[in-house]
Amino acid sequence: MAPLPGDDQRPADLAAATVSWQKAYDWDFIKVSPASSFCLLDWGVEDRWVGGDEGNREYVKRAINGPADWGALPVLDPASGSLSRQLVAWS
């Protein structure tokens, strides 16, 4: 009924799990909970779920490995990639 690890990786699954939770508990608000890494993936960060109900992830590839890497980060388009998938789930 609550969003489970893995549901936060696909917009339709995240939306369905969130709506299911809302229908079951009829709260006054809805909090959408994407994966903690959703805002990092488009910069090349890679993670994997390490178990647990909270969906904790281990970062296996990072975008920043040294000070010079900050200047190499590209400007991202919020209408594509991981962020856009979250916007689809929230709309």
C-alpha positions as CSV (number, residue, x, y, z in Angstrom):
1,M,0.0,0.0,0.0
2,A,2.8,2.5,0.8
3,P,5.3,3.2,-1.8
4,L,8.0,0.5,-1.8
5,P,11.6,0.7,-2.9
6,G,11.4,0.4,-6.6
7,D,8.1,2.2,-6.9
8,D,10.1,5.4,-6.9
9,Q,12.0,4.5,-10.0
10,R,9.1,4.7,-12.4
11,P,6.7,7.7,-12.6
12,A,3.5,5.6,-13.0
13,D,4.4,3.3,-10.1
14,L,5.3,6.2,-7.8
15,A,2.0,7.9,-8.6
16,A,0.0,4.7,-8.2
17,A,1.6,3.9,-4.9
18,T,1.0,7.4,-3.6
19,V,-2.7,7.5,-4.7
20,S,-3.2,4.0,-3.1
21,W,-1.7,5.3,0.2
22,Q,-3.9,8.4,0.1
23,K,-7.1,6.3,-0.6
24,A,-6.2,4.0,2.3
25,Y,-5.5,6.6,4.9
26,D,-7.4,9.7,3.6
27,W,-4.8,12.2,4.9
28,D,-5.3,16.0,4.4
29,F,-2.2,16.2,2.2
30,I,-0.1,14.1,-0.1
31,K,3.7,13.9,0.2
32,V,5.3,12.5,-2.9
33,S,8.6,10.7,-1.9
34,P,10.9,10.1,-4.9
35,A,14.2,8.2,-4.5
36,S,16.7,10.4,-2.7
37,S,19.0,10.3,-5.8
38,F,16.5,11.5,-8.4
39,C,18.1,15.0,-8.5
40,L,21.6,13.5,-9.1
41,L,21.1,10.8,-11.7
42,D,21.3,13.1,-14.7
43,W,24.8,14.1,-13.7
44,G,25.9,10.5,-14.0
45,V,25.5,9.4,-10.4
46,E,24.6,5.7,-10.0
47,D,23.1,4.1,-7.0
48,R,21.5,0.8,-5.9
49,W,18.9,-0.1,-3.4
50,V,20.6,-1.8,-0.4
51,G,17.4,-3.1,1.3
52,G,15.2,-1.8,3.9
53,D,11.7,-0.4,3.8
54,E,12.9,3.2,3.6
55,G,14.6,2.6,0.2
56,N,18.1,3.4,1.3
57,R,20.6,3.6,-1.5
58,E,24.3,3.2,-1.8
59,Y,26.0,5.5,-4.3
60,V,28.3,3.4,-6.5
61,K,29.3,6.2,-8.9
62,R,29.6,9.8,-8.0
63,A,29.6,12.9,-10.1
64,I,32.1,14.8,-7.9
65,N,35.3,13.0,-7.1
66,G,37.5,16.1,-6.7
67,P,37.3,19.9,-6.7
68,A,37.7,20.3,-10.5
69,D,34.6,18.1,-11.1
70,W,32.3,21.0,-9.9
71,G,33.2,23.1,-12.9
72,A,32.6,20.2,-15.3
73,L,28.9,19.7,-14.3
74,P,26.7,20.5,-17.2
75,V,23.5,22.6,-17.0
76,L,20.6,20.1,-17.0
77,D,17.3,20.5,-18.7
78,P,14.4,19.9,-16.2
79,A,12.2,18.8,-19.1
80,S,14.2,15.6,-19.7
81,G,15.9,12.9,-17.7
82,S,15.3,12.0,-14.1
83,L,13.8,15.3,-13.0
84,S,11.2,15.2,-15.8
85,R,10.2,11.7,-14.7
86,Q,9.5,13.0,-11.2
87,L,7.5,15.9,-12.6
88,V,5.4,13.4,-14.6
89,A,4.7,11.5,-11.4
90,W,3.7,14.6,-9.5
91,S,1.4,16.0,-12.2
